[in-house]
């Protein structure tokens, strides 16, 4: 694994929380080589522990927990890295062997703005969150996660690692949810004796395993049926459904991946105030809209969908949990640093699913 220090900043674009059609302000300070059989390249990444950059190609015996945090649609890894650092501090995990890894998935806008080299991987604006290949190499976003998790699974490098948490908010939550379904890197960690958890916070959409989508019955309860809108036949295509998945998936069968997904430790975090059907960053495509009018609805509906398919998820100690973050809107920092976020990331405290919820 090749890493070298690069510090790059750009002040050309003003603050913007609604559009991803501008280059990022900051490129992460290290580079991670992602080499797969069909292609290779590098992505920028923050990797630190106890306030210092860490080279994960060298032994790190002090590390017992690794936190991988994935940015949202703005590709602002610097902002999410700061949220991760604050969460470590708030949880009392600073100086206690916690590694923070924050990858950054760039687009051509970023490459051009910073004059980055040809081997810097770049994706289309939505392609990185779908797990598609980069536009300049046959390397998926999911391949990058595999490389990170495979490195953490190396016991010669991380002999005392006990827990890895992969967390994403918004667009980051989208890519983490899909990776939790199809990703392979987590299995190597589990086989090496490391516990792996996936934290999916406030994504705009989820990948469904069947053609049904949520509707409300007259009593306001979720039921599931083929939607009236077919979205020109696209509503069940990847990233929303199982049809036409990216090359990374290969010949794998989704029924097998659903069974594996069910075994994985997954925490869905939903902000109870993330209820704006006109939020500027909400997926308002036809495919997104058939999952529900806003994120809080979509997240609750998806968990109910999984419970109906797998009633064992209703049992105490189930592998997947739905936690509500009271009063929080679409805000990654507030989600990760809430008591529920800290419980999911660090196994401290608790989070209740019992929240006054006037909306369906």
Residue frames relative to the residue before (quaternion, step in Angstrom):
aa qw qx qy qz dx dy dz
X 1.0000 0.0000 0.0000 0.0000 0.00 0.00 0.00
X 0.2267 -0.7906 0.5602 0.0987 3.53 -0.73 1.10
X 0.0700 0.7699 -0.6326 0.0453 3.53 -0.91 0.92
X 0.0852 0.7794 -0.6200 0.0312 3.55 -1.02 0.76
X 0.5461 -0.6617 0.4142 0.3038 3.52 -1.08 0.78
X 0.0962 0.7465 -0.6537 0.0785 3.53 -1.00 0.94
X 0.0439 -0.7711 0.6339 0.0393 3.57 -0.88 0.86
X 0.0818 0.8076 -0.5744 0.1061 3.56 -0.56 1.17
X 0.0026 -0.7838 0.6210 -0.0046 3.53 -0.99 0.84
X 0.1141 -0.7807 0.6117 0.0569 3.52 -1.21 0.52
X 0.1533 -0.8196 0.5480 0.0667 3.54 -0.71 0.97
X 0.3800 0.7648 -0.4584 0.2461 3.60 1.24 0.25
X 0.7623 0.3478 -0.2091 0.5042 3.57 1.00 -0.69
X 0.4304 -0.7016 0.5113 0.2472 3.54 -1.02 0.85
X 0.6950 -0.4360 0.3441 0.4566 3.55 -1.29 0.16
X 0.1162 0.7832 -0.5982 0.1233 3.55 -0.87 0.96
X 0.0922 -0.8224 0.5607 0.0284 3.58 -0.54 1.12
X 0.6747 0.5246 -0.2907 0.4303 3.59 1.21 0.08
X 0.7990 0.2480 -0.1356 0.5308 3.62 1.04 -0.52
X 0.2863 -0.7476 0.5739 0.1729 3.53 -1.14 0.70
X 0.5058 0.6769 -0.3987 0.3563 3.58 1.30 0.18
X 0.6067 0.4672 -0.3821 0.5173 3.54 1.06 0.86
X 0.5613 -0.6021 0.4236 0.3781 3.60 -1.07 0.54
X 0.5818 -0.5752 0.4415 0.3684 3.55 -1.20 0.51
X 0.5228 -0.6363 0.4691 0.3188 3.54 -1.25 0.37
X 0.8058 0.1382 -0.0224 0.5754 3.56 1.06 -0.77
X 0.2421 -0.7165 0.6351 0.1569 3.54 -1.15 0.79
X 0.5435 -0.6419 0.4330 0.3242 3.57 -0.89 0.93
X 0.5833 -0.6961 0.3424 0.2408 3.53 -1.12 0.81
X 0.7415 0.2820 -0.2229 0.5665 3.62 1.22 -0.01
X 0.2882 -0.7454 0.5691 0.1934 3.57 -1.26 0.26
X 0.2061 -0.7798 0.5873 0.0677 3.52 -1.02 0.94
X 0.3282 -0.7472 0.5442 0.1942 3.57 -0.76 1.04
X 0.1101 -0.7662 0.6324 0.0290 3.54 -0.91 1.03
X 0.0719 0.8103 -0.5717 0.1067 3.56 -0.27 1.28
X 0.0121 -0.7827 0.6192 -0.0612 3.52 -0.74 1.20
X 0.7122 -0.4713 0.2814 0.4376 3.65 -1.14 0.31
X 0.7776 0.3649 -0.1902 0.4755 3.60 0.99 -0.76
X 0.8248 -0.0157 0.0179 0.5649 3.59 1.18 -0.05
X 0.1008 -0.7905 0.6005 0.0660 3.54 -1.29 0.19
X 0.1463 0.7572 -0.6292 0.0966 3.50 -1.33 0.36
X 0.4204 -0.6983 0.5202 0.2551 3.56 -1.28 -0.23
X 0.1552 -0.7563 0.6270 0.1040 3.52 -1.22 0.62
X 0.4730 -0.6394 0.5093 0.3287 3.59 -1.13 0.54
X 0.0149 0.8046 -0.5897 0.0681 3.54 -1.08 0.73
X 0.2885 -0.6878 0.6298 0.2168 3.53 -1.26 0.56
X 0.0532 0.7713 -0.6325 0.0465 3.58 -0.93 0.92
X 0.1940 0.8017 -0.5368 0.1777 3.57 -0.50 1.15
X 0.0248 -0.7507 0.6585 0.0476 3.50 -1.38 0.30
X 0.8515 0.0243 -0.0476 0.5216 3.56 -0.90 0.95
X 0.7309 -0.4691 0.2340 0.4371 3.55 0.98 0.90
X 0.6927 0.4358 -0.2761 0.5040 3.59 1.24 0.13
X 0.5315 -0.5978 0.4889 0.3480 3.56 -1.16 0.63
X 0.1820 -0.7867 0.5863 0.0653 3.54 -1.07 0.82
X 0.2736 -0.7283 0.6085 0.1563 3.55 -1.07 0.84
X 0.1945 -0.8355 0.5045 0.0978 3.59 -0.22 1.26
X 0.5184 0.5764 -0.4544 0.4388 3.56 1.21 0.46
X 0.6793 0.4184 -0.2731 0.5376 3.57 1.36 0.01
X 0.6443 -0.5515 0.3523 0.3957 3.62 -1.09 0.61
X 0.0661 -0.7838 0.6175 -0.0054 3.54 -1.04 0.94
X 0.0648 -0.8637 0.4987 0.0330 3.60 0.49 1.17
X 0.6280 0.5600 -0.3512 0.4106 3.62 1.14 -0.39
X 0.5999 0.6023 -0.3577 0.3865 3.61 1.18 -0.41
X 0.0720 -0.8045 0.5893 0.0142 3.57 -0.83 1.05
X 0.7776 0.1511 -0.0960 0.6027 3.60 1.21 -0.41
X 0.1050 -0.7762 0.6190 0.0575 3.56 -1.03 0.85
X 0.1390 -0.7790 0.6100 0.0415 3.53 -0.95 0.97
X 0.1059 -0.7734 0.6241 0.0326 3.57 -0.71 1.13
X 0.0692 -0.8120 0.5794 -0.0127 3.59 -0.56 1.19
X 0.1802 -0.8053 0.5616 0.0603 3.57 -0.79 1.06
X 0.4615 -0.7155 0.4702 0.2323 3.55 -0.85 1.08
X 0.5434 -0.6125 0.4734 0.3247 3.54 -1.37 0.14
X 0.8184 -0.3057 0.1843 0.4504 3.55 -1.34 -0.24
X 0.6371 0.5408 -0.3370 0.4336 3.61 1.14 -0.51
X 0.3767 -0.7558 0.4585 0.2769 3.60 1.33 -0.07
X 0.3862 0.7533 -0.4411 0.2982 3.56 1.29 0.46
X 0.0962 -0.8404 0.5328 0.0238 3.55 0.50 1.22
X 0.5903 0.5818 -0.3766 0.4138 3.61 1.08 -0.61
X 0.6600 0.5016 -0.3051 0.4687 3.58 0.97 -0.86
X 0.6964 0.4619 -0.2800 0.4725 3.58 0.89 -0.91
X 0.5995 0.5445 -0.3651 0.4592 3.58 1.10 -0.56
X 0.6404 0.5109 -0.3215 0.4749 3.58 1.02 -0.77
X 0.6304 0.5189 -0.3359 0.4696 3.59 1.04 -0.73
X 0.6435 0.5170 -0.3170 0.4670 3.56 1.04 -0.77
X 0.6482 0.5141 -0.3136 0.4660 3.56 0.98 -0.82
X 0.6513 0.5064 -0.3129 0.4706 3.56 1.01 -0.83
X 0.6355 0.5291 -0.3320 0.4538 3.59 1.00 -0.78
X 0.6268 0.5298 -0.3302 0.4662 3.57 1.01 -0.80
X 0.6669 0.4988 -0.2965 0.4675 3.56 0.95 -0.89
X 0.6810 0.4982 -0.2932 0.4495 3.58 0.86 -0.98
X 0.6827 0.4920 -0.2776 0.4634 3.56 1.06 -0.78
X 0.4549 -0.6899 0.4475 0.3418 3.57 1.25 -0.19
X 0.4791 0.6941 -0.4138 0.3427 3.56 1.25 0.45
X 0.4526 0.6805 -0.4633 0.3427 3.60 1.25 -0.03
X 0.8199 0.2022 -0.1744 0.5064 3.55 -0.92 0.93
X 0.6607 0.5011 -0.2989 0.4723 3.56 1.29 0.19
X 0.6972 -0.5266 0.2746 0.4015 3.55 1.04 0.76
X 0.4434 0.6718 -0.4761 0.3541 3.58 1.01 0.81
X 0.1999 -0.7724 0.5982 0.0748 3.54 -0.81 1.11
X 0.1375 -0.7823 0.6038 0.0677 3.59 -0.92 0.92
X 0.0313 -0.7815 0.6226 -0.0238 3.56 -0.82 1.09
X 0.0096 0.7981 -0.6003 0.0510 3.58 -0.71 1.11
X 0.1659 -0.8088 0.5574 0.0869 3.61 -0.17 1.23
X 0.2124 -0.7664 0.5932 0.1250 3.56 -1.26 0.42
X 0.1588 -0.7968 0.5807 0.0511 3.56 -0.73 1.12
X 0.2008 -0.8458 0.4925 0.0417 3.52 -0.34 1.34
X 0.2860 -0.7063 0.6116 0.2130 3.52 -1.38 0.24
X 0.7183 -0.4267 0.3141 0.4509 3.58 -1.30 0.08
X 0.5628 0.5990 -0.3828 0.4218 3.59 1.12 -0.62
X 0.6941 0.4714 -0.2678 0.4737 3.57 0.92 -0.94
X 0.6266 0.5467 -0.3302 0.4466 3.56 0.99 -0.88
X 0.6966 0.4721 -0.2729 0.4663 3.57 0.87 -0.96
X 0.6598 0.5345 -0.3185 0.4215 3.58 0.91 -0.90
X 0.7813 0.3134 -0.1548 0.5171 3.58 1.03 -0.78
X 0.3862 -0.7505 0.4628 0.2709 3.60 1.32 0.15
X 0.1735 0.8245 -0.5142 0.1604 3.53 0.92 0.98
X 0.6138 -0.5969 0.3730 0.3574 3.60 -1.13 0.61
X 0.6975 -0.5124 0.3226 0.3832 3.55 -1.29 0.44
X 0.6979 0.4759 -0.2858 0.4525 3.60 1.07 -0.60
X 0.4585 0.6394 -0.4730 0.3966 3.60 1.26 0.19
X 0.3829 -0.7492 0.4927 0.2222 3.57 -0.55 1.16
X 0.0122 -0.7884 0.6149 -0.0152 3.52 -1.07 0.83
X 0.2037 -0.7807 0.5859 0.0761 3.54 -1.12 0.83
X 0.5629 -0.5105 0.4837 0.4343 3.54 -1.29 0.01
X 0.7191 -0.4821 0.2839 0.4122 3.56 -1.23 0.42
X 0.7764 0.2803 -0.1688 0.5387 3.59 1.01 -0.75
X 0.5261 0.6915 -0.3903 0.3045 3.57 1.21 -0.38
X 0.6422 0.5400 -0.3442 0.4213 3.58 0.97 -0.76
X 0.7047 0.4597 -0.2882 0.4572 3.60 0.97 -0.76
X 0.6409 0.5029 -0.3260 0.4797 3.60 1.27 -0.15
X 0.4984 -0.6522 0.4333 0.3721 3.58 1.24 -0.24
X 0.3638 0.7403 -0.4909 0.2804 3.58 1.20 0.40
X 0.6011 -0.5330 0.4391 0.4023 3.54 -1.28 0.22
X 0.5722 -0.5466 0.4821 0.3760 3.53 -1.27 0.47
X 0.5559 -0.6257 0.4283 0.3406 3.57 -1.17 0.46
X 0.7488 0.3746 -0.2125 0.5038 3.60 1.20 -0.34
X 0.7853 0.1300 -0.1130 0.5947 3.61 1.22 0.22
X 0.4965 -0.6420 0.4961 0.3085 3.56 -1.19 0.58
X 0.4014 0.6763 -0.4839 0.3838 3.54 0.68 1.24
X 0.2716 -0.7805 0.5493 0.1241 3.55 -0.71 1.14
X 0.6281 -0.4752 0.4498 0.4212 3.51 -1.31 0.28
X 0.6477 0.5334 -0.3089 0.4477 3.56 1.01 -0.84
X 0.5876 0.5565 -0.3667 0.4588 3.58 1.13 -0.58
X 0.6306 0.5326 -0.3335 0.4554 3.57 1.02 -0.78
X 0.6398 0.5003 -0.3248 0.4846 3.59 0.99 -0.79
X 0.6232 0.5467 -0.3427 0.4420 3.58 0.98 -0.82
X 0.6591 0.5174 -0.3151 0.4457 3.57 0.88 -0.95
X 0.6551 0.5087 -0.3127 0.4628 3.58 0.94 -0.87
X 0.7217 0.4477 -0.2614 0.4586 3.58 0.77 -1.00
X 0.6197 0.5306 -0.3482 0.4617 3.59 1.06 -0.65
X 0.6322 0.5164 -0.3339 0.4714 3.57 1.03 -0.72
X 0.6615 0.4969 -0.3067 0.4706 3.58 0.97 -0.83
X 0.6513 0.5271 -0.3128 0.4473 3.61 1.14 -0.57
X 0.5369 0.6228 -0.4001 0.4048 3.58 1.28 -0.22
X 0.2968 -0.8020 0.4957 0.1515 3.58 -0.31 1.26
X 0.5661 0.5621 -0.4073 0.4446 3.62 1.16 -0.21
X 0.7084 0.4223 -0.2443 0.5100 3.58 1.22 -0.52
X 0.7974 0.1416 -0.0442 0.5850 3.57 1.02 -0.84
X 0.0494 -0.8638 0.5011 0.0201 3.59 0.52 1.15
X 0.7738 0.3538 -0.1769 0.4948 3.60 1.12 -0.58
X 0.3755 0.7370 -0.4827 0.2880 3.58 1.26 0.23
X 0.1474 -0.8195 0.5521 0.0428 3.57 -0.83 1.02
X 0.8200 0.1019 0.0000 0.5633 3.59 0.99 -0.82
X 0.0579 -0.7539 0.6530 0.0418 3.54 -1.15 0.78
X 0.0853 -0.7816 0.6174 0.0242 3.57 -0.90 0.99
X 0.1277 -0.7663 0.6275 0.0518 3.57 -0.84 1.05
X 0.0238 0.8347 -0.5432 0.0871 3.57 -0.43 1.24
X 0.0315 0.7936 -0.6070 0.0261 3.55 -1.04 0.79
X 0.2010 -0.7664 0.6005 0.1080 3.54 -1.13 0.73
X 0.8349 0.1319 -0.1240 0.5197 3.57 -1.10 0.78
X 0.8149 -0.0156 0.0291 0.5787 3.64 -0.56 -1.06
X 0.6057 0.5395 -0.3493 0.4692 3.57 1.14 -0.60
X 0.6251 0.5234 -0.3287 0.4768 3.56 1.12 -0.67
X 0.6099 0.5517 -0.3482 0.4500 3.56 1.09 -0.66
X 0.7149 0.4412 -0.2765 0.4666 3.58 0.75 -0.99
X 0.6305 0.5182 -0.3473 0.4619 3.62 1.04 -0.66
X 0.6374 0.5183 -0.3483 0.4515 3.61 0.96 -0.75
X 0.6762 0.4699 -0.3043 0.4788 3.61 0.90 -0.83
X 0.6451 0.5070 -0.3345 0.4636 3.59 0.97 -0.74
X 0.6074 0.5510 -0.3602 0.4446 3.59 1.02 -0.69
X 0.6524 0.5033 -0.3074 0.4760 3.58 1.11 -0.67
X 0.8455 0.2381 -0.0817 0.4709 3.58 0.62 -1.12
X 0.5424 0.6817 -0.3856 0.3039 3.60 1.17 -0.47
X 0.3258 -0.7707 0.5279 0.1453 3.53 -1.15 0.75
X 0.5614 0.6606 -0.3813 0.3209 3.60 1.11 -0.56
X 0.6294 0.5683 -0.3370 0.4090 3.57 1.03 -0.72
X 0.5978 0.5793 -0.3628 0.4189 3.57 1.12 -0.64
X 0.6456 0.5170 -0.3289 0.4559 3.59 1.00 -0.76
X 0.6191 0.5253 -0.3443 0.4714 3.58 1.07 -0.65
X 0.6546 0.5136 -0.3139 0.4574 3.56 0.90 -0.94
X 0.6664 0.5053 -0.3011 0.4581 3.58 0.95 -0.86
X 0.6801 0.4567 -0.2902 0.4947 3.57 1.20 -0.47
X 0.6133 -0.6005 0.3285 0.3942 3.58 1.30 0.19
X 0.5396 0.6080 -0.4027 0.4207 3.60 1.24 0.32
X 0.3726 -0.7116 0.5465 0.2369 3.57 -0.95 0.86
X 0.1404 -0.7962 0.5871 0.0407 3.58 -0.94 0.93
X 0.0281 -0.7794 0.6258 0.0007 3.55 -0.95 0.94
X 0.2048 -0.7507 0.6172 0.1163 3.54 -1.18 0.71
X 0.1178 -0.7911 0.5994 0.0319 3.58 -0.81 1.05
X 0.0941 -0.8115 0.5759 -0.0305 3.54 -0.56 1.28
X 0.0135 -0.8464 0.5290 -0.0601 3.58 -0.29 1.28
X 0.8855 -0.1100 0.0537 0.4482 3.55 -0.91 1.08
X 0.2166 0.7703 -0.5800 0.1531 3.65 0.70 0.86
X 0.5549 -0.6090 0.4532 0.3403 3.57 -1.24 0.43
X 0.8122 0.0398 0.0096 0.5820 3.59 1.10 -0.58
X 0.2596 -0.7379 0.6067 0.1415 3.53 -1.38 0.32
X 0.4501 -0.6560 0.5297 0.2942 3.54 -1.25 0.43
X 0.2094 -0.7851 0.5759 0.0902 3.57 -0.66 1.16
X 0.4216 -0.7244 0.5001 0.2180 3.55 -1.13 0.77
X 0.7651 0.2240 -0.1350 0.5884 3.60 1.26 -0.14
X 0.6621 -0.5603 0.3251 0.3769 3.62 -1.19 0.31
X 0.5515 0.6342 -0.4086 0.3559 3.63 1.15 -0.33
X 0.0891 -0.7645 0.6358 0.0588 3.51 -1.29 0.60
X 0.6338 -0.6049 0.3293 0.3521 3.60 -1.13 0.55
X 0.0258 0.7260 -0.6872 -0.0096 3.48 -1.32 0.65
X 0.4009 -0.6930 0.5401 0.2595 3.56 -1.25 0.39
X 0.3510 -0.7159 0.5595 0.2264 3.56 -0.96 0.90
X 0.7359 -0.4301 0.2660 0.4502 3.64 -1.20 0.15
X 0.6756 0.4785 -0.2961 0.4764 3.59 1.18 -0.46
X 0.5436 -0.6355 0.3926 0.3827 3.59 1.26 0.01
X 0.5112 0.6274 -0.4275 0.4028 3.58 1.24 0.40
X 0.5273 -0.6374 0.4577 0.3257 3.55 -1.14 0.63
X 0.0388 0.7213 -0.6915 -0.0065 3.51 -1.14 0.82
X 0.3017 -0.7682 0.5436 0.1527 3.57 -1.23 0.31
X 0.0993 0.7882 -0.5930 0.1310 3.53 -0.90 1.01
X 0.6266 -0.4827 0.4229 0.4422 3.55 -1.29 0.18
X 0.4233 -0.7340 0.4580 0.2689 3.63 -0.64 1.00
X 0.5710 -0.5942 0.4445 0.3511 3.54 -1.17 0.58
X 0.6957 0.3960 -0.2523 0.5436 3.53 1.11 -0.69
X 0.2332 -0.7813 0.5618 0.1402 3.59 -0.77 0.98
X 0.3105 -0.7653 0.5041 0.2527 3.59 1.31 -0.21
X 0.6271 -0.5526 0.3117 0.4518 3.56 1.01 0.93
X 0.7002 -0.4936 0.2535 0.4492 3.54 1.10 0.80
X 0.5913 0.6292 -0.3383 0.3742 3.58 1.28 -0.02
X 0.5054 0.7061 -0.4232 0.2586 3.62 1.15 -0.37
X 0.7381 0.3738 -0.2332 0.5110 3.60 1.15 -0.49
X 0.4587 0.6378 -0.4769 0.3943 3.57 1.21 0.46
X 0.6307 -0.5051 0.4284 0.4044 3.53 -1.27 0.48
X 0.5884 -0.1081 -0.8013 -0.0074 1.81 -1.97 1.48
X 0.5662 0.6342 -0.3622 0.3821 3.57 1.31 -0.07
X 0.8011 0.0946 -0.0255 0.5904 3.58 1.18 -0.58
X 0.7225 -0.4974 0.3096 0.3669 3.53 -1.34 -0.12
X 0.5790 0.6167 -0.3816 0.3726 3.60 1.18 -0.29
X 0.8636 0.0870 -0.0888 0.4886 3.58 -1.12 0.81
X 0.1010 0.8162 -0.5607 0.0959 3.61 0.67 1.03
X 0.6296 -0.5431 0.3843 0.4011 3.61 -1.22 0.30
X 0.7049 -0.4870 0.3054 0.4155 3.61 -1.21 0.41
X 0.5469 0.6355 -0.3971 0.3733 3.60 1.08 -0.62
X 0.6505 0.5502 -0.3172 0.4165 3.60 0.99 -0.85
X 0.1944 -0.8200 0.5166 0.1516 3.58 1.09 -0.67
X 0.7734 -0.3361 0.2652 0.4675 3.56 -1.01 -0.86
X 0.3453 0.7581 -0.4938 0.2494 3.60 1.22 0.21
X 0.3739 -0.7296 0.5330 0.2091 3.57 -1.08 0.76
X 0.4858 -0.7042 0.4357 0.2799 3.54 -0.84 0.98
X 0.5809 0.5571 -0.4008 0.4377 3.61 1.09 -0.44
X 0.6417 0.4946 -0.3244 0.4882 3.57 1.10 -0.65
X 0.6695 0.4959 -0.3036 0.4622 3.57 0.99 -0.81
X 0.6080 0.5351 -0.3639 0.4600 3.60 1.08 -0.59
X 0.6373 0.5200 -0.3257 0.4662 3.57 1.00 -0.82
X 0.6609 0.4874 -0.3016 0.4844 3.58 1.02 -0.78
X 0.6152 0.5509 -0.3337 0.4545 3.58 1.03 -0.82
X 0.6452 0.5375 -0.3134 0.4434 3.54 1.01 -0.85
X 0.6770 0.4910 -0.2922 0.4640 3.60 1.07 -0.67
X 0.6160 0.5859 -0.3535 0.3902 3.58 1.11 -0.50
X 0.4905 -0.6434 0.5133 0.2863 3.53 -1.20 0.71
X 0.0815 0.8101 -0.5661 0.1289 3.57 -0.32 1.30
X 0.0649 -0.7617 0.6435 0.0400 3.55 -1.01 0.90
X 0.1912 -0.7531 0.6222 0.0963 3.54 -0.79 1.10
X 0.1115 -0.7860 0.6068 0.0395 3.57 -0.76 1.06
X 0.0129 -0.8088 0.5872 -0.0294 3.58 -0.71 1.09
X 0.3331 -0.7147 0.5797 0.2056 3.55 -0.88 0.97
X 0.4284 -0.7419 0.4489 0.2543 3.58 -0.64 1.09
X 0.6865 0.4523 -0.2865 0.4919 3.60 1.22 -0.32
X 0.5018 0.6244 -0.4446 0.4009 3.61 1.23 0.21
X 0.3212 0.7867 -0.4357 0.2969 3.52 0.73 1.21
X 0.4508 0.6973 -0.4544 0.3226 3.61 1.19 0.30
X 0.2946 -0.7817 0.5190 0.1809 3.63 -0.47 1.12
X 0.7157 0.3949 -0.2402 0.5236 3.56 1.31 -0.19
X 0.2493 0.7794 -0.5376 0.2036 3.58 1.18 0.43
X 0.5213 -0.6941 0.3921 0.3045 3.63 -0.75 0.98
X 0.7298 0.3954 -0.2473 0.4999 3.60 1.14 -0.48
X 0.4577 0.6829 -0.4529 0.3450 3.61 1.26 0.12
X 0.4809 -0.6365 0.5222 0.3016 3.56 -1.11 0.76
X 0.0075 -0.8235 0.5658 -0.0406 3.58 -0.37 1.25
X 0.3135 0.7164 -0.5474 0.2980 3.58 1.12 0.61
X 0.6629 -0.4762 0.3774 0.4375 3.55 -1.26 0.27
X 0.6550 0.5288 -0.3134 0.4394 3.59 0.97 -0.88
X 0.6627 0.4848 -0.2974 0.4871 3.56 1.07 -0.74
X 0.6687 0.5326 -0.3079 0.4175 3.58 0.93 -0.91
X 0.6436 0.5161 -0.3567 0.4384 3.63 1.00 -0.57
X 0.6018 0.5269 -0.3722 0.4709 3.62 1.26 -0.04
X 0.7310 -0.3747 0.2326 0.5207 3.58 1.26 -0.19
X 0.6330 -0.6022 0.3524 0.3355 3.60 -1.24 0.36
X 0.8021 0.0222 0.0039 0.5968 3.62 1.14 -0.51
X 0.7262 -0.4982 0.2599 0.3960 3.57 -1.26 0.43
X 0.6458 0.5261 -0.3443 0.4331 3.60 0.88 -0.85
X 0.6302 0.5167 -0.3116 0.4888 3.57 1.02 -0.83
X 0.6914 0.5022 -0.2933 0.4286 3.59 0.76 -1.03
X 0.6694 0.5049 -0.3060 0.4509 3.57 0.98 -0.81
X 0.6621 0.4874 -0.3074 0.4791 3.58 0.95 -0.86
X 0.6415 0.5268 -0.3257 0.4527 3.56 0.99 -0.81
X 0.6651 0.5079 -0.3220 0.4427 3.58 0.90 -0.84
X 0.6542 0.4991 -0.3279 0.4641 3.57 0.94 -0.79
X 0.6244 0.5171 -0.3376 0.4783 3.61 1.02 -0.74
X 0.6097 0.5528 -0.3349 0.4588 3.58 1.04 -0.80
X 0.6830 0.4716 -0.2884 0.4775 3.58 0.89 -0.92
X 0.6335 0.5265 -0.3347 0.4577 3.61 1.02 -0.72
X 0.6621 0.5025 -0.3138 0.4590 3.58 0.96 -0.80
X 0.6728 0.4693 -0.2943 0.4904 3.56 1.06 -0.68
X 0.7975 0.1416 -0.0341 0.5855 3.56 1.13 -0.73
X 0.2166 -0.8331 0.4941 0.1220 3.62 0.23 1.23
X 0.5515 0.6230 -0.4029 0.3813 3.59 1.15 -0.41
X 0.5562 0.6075 -0.3913 0.4104 3.60 1.22 -0.33
X 0.6089 0.5523 -0.3512 0.4482 3.59 1.23 -0.27
X 0.5861 0.6129 -0.3588 0.3901 3.57 1.24 -0.36
X 0.5871 -0.5585 0.4358 0.3917 3.63 -1.12 0.52
X 0.8057 0.2567 -0.1976 0.4958 3.55 -0.98 0.81
X 0.3198 0.7638 -0.5023 0.2491 3.59 1.24 0.35
X 0.6158 -0.5993 0.3799 0.3425 3.55 -1.19 0.60
X 0.7675 0.2773 -0.1610 0.5551 3.59 1.15 -0.54
X 0.1072 -0.8025 0.5870 0.0034 3.55 -1.00 0.95
X 0.2092 -0.7394 0.6256 0.1349 3.54 -1.18 0.66
X 0.0083 -0.8033 0.5941 -0.0419 3.56 -0.64 1.17
X 0.2853 -0.7488 0.5798 0.1473 3.53 -1.06 0.89
X 0.2248 -0.7450 0.6144 0.1304 3.56 -1.06 0.82
X 0.3360 -0.8069 0.4429 0.1997 3.60 -0.06 1.29
X 0.8791 0.1451 -0.1111 0.4403 3.53 -1.06 0.93
X 0.5882 0.5830 -0.3785 0.4134 3.61 1.21 0.01
X 0.3318 -0.7422 0.5579 0.1665 3.52 -0.94 1.01
X 0.7396 -0.3687 0.2751 0.4913 3.61 -1.10 -0.60
X 0.3514 0.7267 -0.4887 0.3311 3.54 0.33 1.32
X 0.3638 -0.7786 0.4727 0.1951 3.57 -0.35 1.25
X 0.6590 0.5143 -0.3201 0.4458 3.58 0.91 -0.85
X 0.6698 0.4868 -0.3019 0.4725 3.58 0.91 -0.88
X 0.6421 0.5238 -0.3341 0.4492 3.59 1.01 -0.73
X 0.7191 0.4524 -0.2663 0.4554 3.59 0.74 -1.02
X 0.7562 0.3793 -0.2076 0.4912 3.57 1.05 -0.71
X 0.4295 0.6605 -0.4871 0.3768 3.59 1.21 0.36
X 0.6585 -0.4853 0.3676 0.4425 3.58 -1.23 0.21
X 0.6391 0.5148 -0.3238 0.4709 3.58 1.07 -0.70
X 0.6428 0.5243 -0.3177 0.4594 3.56 0.98 -0.84
X 0.6755 0.4886 -0.2936 0.4677 3.57 0.91 -0.90
X 0.6181 0.5322 -0.3446 0.4648 3.58 1.08 -0.67
X 0.6775 0.4897 -0.2908 0.4654 3.58 0.99 -0.83
X 0.7236 0.4550 -0.2469 0.4565 3.58 0.95 -0.87
X 0.8383 0.2184 -0.0506 0.4970 3.57 0.96 -0.88
X 0.4156 -0.7258 0.4631 0.2934 3.61 1.26 0.04
X 0.5084 0.5979 -0.4600 0.4152 3.56 0.95 0.89
X 0.8060 0.2119 -0.1675 0.5266 3.57 -1.03 0.72
X 0.3735 -0.7045 0.5502 0.2478 3.54 -1.19 -0.56
X 0.2075 -0.7525 0.6084 0.1432 3.53 -1.34 0.12
X 0.2926 -0.7732 0.5415 0.1527 3.55 -0.85 0.95
X 0.3413 -0.7108 0.5722 0.2257 3.56 -1.13 0.66
X 0.5763 0.5912 -0.3775 0.4193 3.58 1.27 -0.10
X 0.1838 0.7785 -0.5645 0.2035 3.54 -0.11 1.36
X 0.4911 -0.6214 0.5074 0.3394 3.56 -1.00 0.76
X 0.0123 0.8250 -0.5555 0.1028 3.53 -0.53 1.22
X 0.1422 -0.8375 0.5212 0.0828 3.59 0.04 1.23
X 0.7023 0.4349 -0.2750 0.4919 3.60 1.17 -0.37
X 0.5555 -0.6151 0.4333 0.3540 3.60 -1.12 0.53
